[in-house]
Amino acid sequence: MTARLPDLHRSFARHLRAEGKSERTITIYGQAITFFSKWLEEQGRPADLDELNRPAIREWLAQLAEVNEPSTVKTRYRGLFRFCGWLVDEEELDENPMKTLSPPEPTSKPVPVLSDGELTALMKACAGKDFRDRRDEAMIRVLLDAGIRVSELCALTVDGVDLDQGMAVVKGKGRKVRPIYFGARTTRALDRYLRVRARERWAHLDALFITQRGALSPDGARERMKVRGEQAGIADLHPHRFRHTWAHDFLMNGGQERDLKRLAGWTSDVMLERYGASAADARAKAAAQRMKRGDRV
């Protein structure tokens, strides 16, 4: 009987801990194995070692590229590649099925920004006064006002938020710390959330956003956005759409690209160009329509 991928996943995690890898790295690598296993099961195929083959992996990566950010596809590719390499080292596999397999080149497609109507519908979906409503509204408003990544959202701490100054300190990629800023309504939403949070079982945790079982994880935040999106009539809502919307609004309202780069925590101009594409298209359209060259002849 061939070994199951979830069982091998646990052994792989133990190996990574023995190698001194961080828990975040272990989690990220493990997500690739988990998502590939789930994909196999959705295809009616067993999540075992026999199915960890080149055609299956290529098909899975291609489907990922159709619906995910390029960075997400590359992360999943690296995680599964590392897992396959370990399986060869442990003589569970004779050969790495990803040895000459490159990650698919994602098609460049614009990420739609959220309209004012959609954002209003989201606020209505969180209009209640219980813990989850207060938390989800605060999360949505922080994502919209500050444009942070979902991992950064979940890394926010209670002590790192200054409501009087309308700001917080966030730890981004590469453990780089930067300030983020938000407006009066987001401050109010955070204040309301913190008051109900104080009565919760896990109120003693450092993590700003918590659940009934502990600190909120990035996967948990993605699930909450999907649920709230469905309630608001927005299909497949994910946290990254808030980041795109934030960048779009920042540039459309006269913000400078270098300021955007600093606030977003980017080190590359490539990301600036990618996230600013929708605003650039909107500005180009407005400029072309203002010229009305054809109306003058």
HUFENUR-V222095 format. One record per residue. N is the residue number from 1. RES is the residue in three letters. SS is DSSP state (A for helix, B for strand, O for the rest). Layout:
n=N res=RES ss=SS
n=N res=RES ss=SS
This chain:
n=1 res=MET ss=O
n=2 res=THR ss=O
n=3 res=ALA ss=O
n=4 res=ARG ss=B
n=5 res=LEU ss=A
n=6 res=PRO ss=A
n=7 res=ASP ss=A
n=8 res=LEU ss=A
n=9 res=HIS ss=A
n=10 res=ARG ss=A
n=11 res=SER ss=A
n=12 res=PHE ss=A
n=13 res=ALA ss=A
n=14 res=ARG ss=A
n=15 res=HIS ss=A
n=16 res=LEU ss=A
n=17 res=ARG ss=A
n=18 res=ALA ss=A
n=19 res=GLU ss=O
n=20 res=GLY ss=O
n=21 res=LYS ss=O
n=22 res=SER ss=O
n=23 res=GLU ss=A
n=24 res=ARG ss=A
n=25 res=THR ss=A
n=26 res=ILE ss=A
n=27 res=THR ss=A
n=28 res=ILE ss=A
n=29 res=TYR ss=A
n=30 res=GLY ss=A
n=31 res=GLN ss=A
n=32 res=ALA ss=A
n=33 res=ILE ss=A
n=34 res=THR ss=A
n=35 res=PHE ss=A
n=36 res=PHE ss=A
n=37 res=SER ss=A
n=38 res=LYS ss=A
n=39 res=TRP ss=A
n=40 res=LEU ss=A
n=41 res=GLU ss=A
n=42 res=GLU ss=A
n=43 res=GLN ss=O
n=44 res=GLY ss=O
n=45 res=ARG ss=O
n=46 res=PRO ss=O
n=47 res=ALA ss=O
n=48 res=ASP ss=B
n=49 res=LEU ss=A
n=50 res=ASP ss=A
n=51 res=GLU ss=A
n=52 res=LEU ss=O
n=53 res=ASN ss=O
n=54 res=ARG ss=A
n=55 res=PRO ss=A
n=56 res=ALA ss=A
n=57 res=ILE ss=A
n=58 res=ARG ss=A
n=59 res=GLU ss=A
n=60 res=TRP ss=A
n=61 res=LEU ss=A
n=62 res=ALA ss=A
n=63 res=GLN ss=A
n=64 res=LEU ss=A
n=65 res=ALA ss=A
n=66 res=GLU ss=A
n=67 res=VAL ss=A
n=68 res=ASN ss=O
n=69 res=GLU ss=O
n=70 res=PRO ss=A
n=71 res=SER ss=A
n=72 res=THR ss=A
n=73 res=VAL ss=A
n=74 res=LYS ss=A
n=75 res=THR ss=A
n=76 res=ARG ss=A
n=77 res=TYR ss=A
n=78 res=ARG ss=A
n=79 res=GLY ss=A
n=80 res=LEU ss=A
n=81 res=PHE ss=A
n=82 res=ARG ss=A
n=83 res=PHE ss=A
n=84 res=CYS ss=A
n=85 res=GLY ss=A
n=86 res=TRP ss=A
n=87 res=LEU ss=A
n=88 res=VAL ss=A
n=89 res=ASP ss=A
n=90 res=GLU ss=O
n=91 res=GLU ss=O
n=92 res=GLU ss=O
n=93 res=LEU ss=O
n=94 res=ASP ss=O
n=95 res=GLU ss=O
n=96 res=ASN ss=O
n=97 res=PRO ss=O
n=98 res=MET ss=O
n=99 res=LYS ss=O
n=100 res=THR ss=O
n=101 res=LEU ss=O
n=102 res=SER ss=O
n=103 res=PRO ss=O
n=104 res=PRO ss=O
n=105 res=GLU ss=O
n=106 res=PRO ss=O
n=107 res=THR ss=O
n=108 res=SER ss=O
n=109 res=LYS ss=O
n=110 res=PRO ss=O
n=111 res=VAL ss=O
n=112 res=PRO ss=O
n=113 res=VAL ss=O
n=114 res=LEU ss=O
n=115 res=SER ss=O
n=116 res=ASP ss=A
n=117 res=GLY ss=A
n=118 res=GLU ss=A
n=119 res=LEU ss=A
n=120 res=THR ss=A
n=121 res=ALA ss=A
n=122 res=LEU ss=A
n=123 res=MET ss=A
n=124 res=LYS ss=A
n=125 res=ALA ss=A
n=126 res=CYS ss=O
n=127 res=ALA ss=O
n=128 res=GLY ss=O
n=129 res=LYS ss=O
n=130 res=ASP ss=O
n=131 res=PHE ss=A
n=132 res=ARG ss=A
n=133 res=ASP ss=A
n=134 res=ARG ss=A
n=135 res=ARG ss=A
n=136 res=ASP ss=A
n=137 res=GLU ss=A
n=138 res=ALA ss=A
n=139 res=MET ss=A
n=140 res=ILE ss=A
n=141 res=ARG ss=A
n=142 res=VAL ss=A
n=143 res=LEU ss=A
n=144 res=LEU ss=A
n=145 res=ASP ss=A
n=146 res=ALA ss=A
n=147 res=GLY ss=O
n=148 res=ILE ss=O
n=149 res=ARG ss=O
n=150 res=VAL ss=A
n=151 res=SER ss=A
n=152 res=GLU ss=A
n=153 res=LEU ss=A
n=154 res=CYS ss=A
n=155 res=ALA ss=A
n=156 res=LEU ss=O
n=157 res=THR ss=B
n=158 res=VAL ss=O
n=159 res=ASP ss=O
n=160 res=GLY ss=O
n=161 res=VAL ss=B
n=162 res=ASP ss=B
n=163 res=LEU ss=O
n=164 res=ASP ss=O
n=165 res=GLN ss=O
n=166 res=GLY ss=O
n=167 res=MET ss=B
n=168 res=ALA ss=B
n=169 res=VAL ss=B
n=170 res=VAL ss=B
n=171 res=LYS ss=B
n=172 res=GLY ss=O
n=173 res=LYS ss=A
n=174 res=GLY ss=A
n=175 res=ARG ss=A
n=176 res=LYS ss=O
n=177 res=VAL ss=B
n=178 res=ARG ss=B
n=179 res=PRO ss=B
n=180 res=ILE ss=B
n=181 res=TYR ss=B
n=182 res=PHE ss=O
n=183 res=GLY ss=O
n=184 res=ALA ss=A
n=185 res=ARG ss=A
n=186 res=THR ss=A
n=187 res=THR ss=A
n=188 res=ARG ss=A
n=189 res=ALA ss=A
n=190 res=LEU ss=A
n=191 res=ASP ss=A
n=192 res=ARG ss=A
n=193 res=TYR ss=A
n=194 res=LEU ss=A
n=195 res=ARG ss=A
n=196 res=VAL ss=A
n=197 res=ARG ss=A
n=198 res=ALA ss=O
n=199 res=ARG ss=O
n=200 res=GLU ss=O
n=201 res=ARG ss=O
n=202 res=TRP ss=O
n=203 res=ALA ss=O
n=204 res=HIS ss=O
n=205 res=LEU ss=O
n=206 res=ASP ss=O
n=207 res=ALA ss=B
n=208 res=LEU ss=O
n=209 res=PHE ss=O
n=210 res=ILE ss=B
n=211 res=THR ss=O
n=212 res=GLN ss=O
n=213 res=ARG ss=O
n=214 res=GLY ss=O
n=215 res=ALA ss=B
n=216 res=LEU ss=O
n=217 res=SER ss=O
n=218 res=PRO ss=A
n=219 res=ASP ss=A
n=220 res=GLY ss=A
n=221 res=ALA ss=A
n=222 res=ARG ss=A
n=223 res=GLU ss=A
n=224 res=ARG ss=A
n=225 res=MET ss=A
n=226 res=LYS ss=A
n=227 res=VAL ss=A
n=228 res=ARG ss=A
n=229 res=GLY ss=A
n=230 res=GLU ss=A
n=231 res=GLN ss=A
n=232 res=ALA ss=O
n=233 res=GLY ss=O
n=234 res=ILE ss=O
n=235 res=ALA ss=O
n=236 res=ASP ss=O
n=237 res=LEU ss=O
n=238 res=HIS ss=O
n=239 res=PRO ss=O
n=240 res=HIS ss=A
n=241 res=ARG ss=A
n=242 res=PHE ss=A
n=243 res=ARG ss=A
n=244 res=HIS ss=A
n=245 res=THR ss=A
n=246 res=TRP ss=A
n=247 res=ALA ss=A
n=248 res=HIS ss=A
n=249 res=ASP ss=A
n=250 res=PHE ss=A
n=251 res=LEU ss=A
n=252 res=MET ss=A
n=253 res=ASN ss=O
n=254 res=GLY ss=O
n=255 res=GLY ss=O
n=256 res=GLN ss=O
n=257 res=GLU ss=A
n=258 res=ARG ss=A
n=259 res=ASP ss=A
n=260 res=LEU ss=A
n=261 res=LYS ss=A
n=262 res=ARG ss=A
n=263 res=LEU ss=A
n=264 res=ALA ss=A
n=265 res=GLY ss=O
n=266 res=TRP ss=O
n=267 res=THR ss=O
n=268 res=SER ss=O
n=269 res=ASP ss=A
n=270 res=VAL ss=A
n=271 res=MET ss=A
n=272 res=LEU ss=A
n=273 res=GLU ss=A
n=274 res=ARG ss=A
n=275 res=TYR ss=A
n=276 res=GLY ss=O
n=277 res=ALA ss=A
n=278 res=SER ss=A
n=279 res=ALA ss=A
n=280 res=ALA ss=A
n=281 res=ASP ss=A
n=282 res=ALA ss=A
n=283 res=ARG ss=A
n=284 res=ALA ss=A
n=285 res=LYS ss=A
n=286 res=ALA ss=A
n=287 res=ALA ss=A
n=288 res=ALA ss=A
n=289 res=GLN ss=A
n=290 res=ARG ss=A
n=291 res=MET ss=A
n=292 res=LYS ss=O
n=293 res=ARG ss=A
n=294 res=GLY ss=A
n=295 res=ASP ss=A
n=296 res=ARG ss=A
n=297 res=VAL ss=O
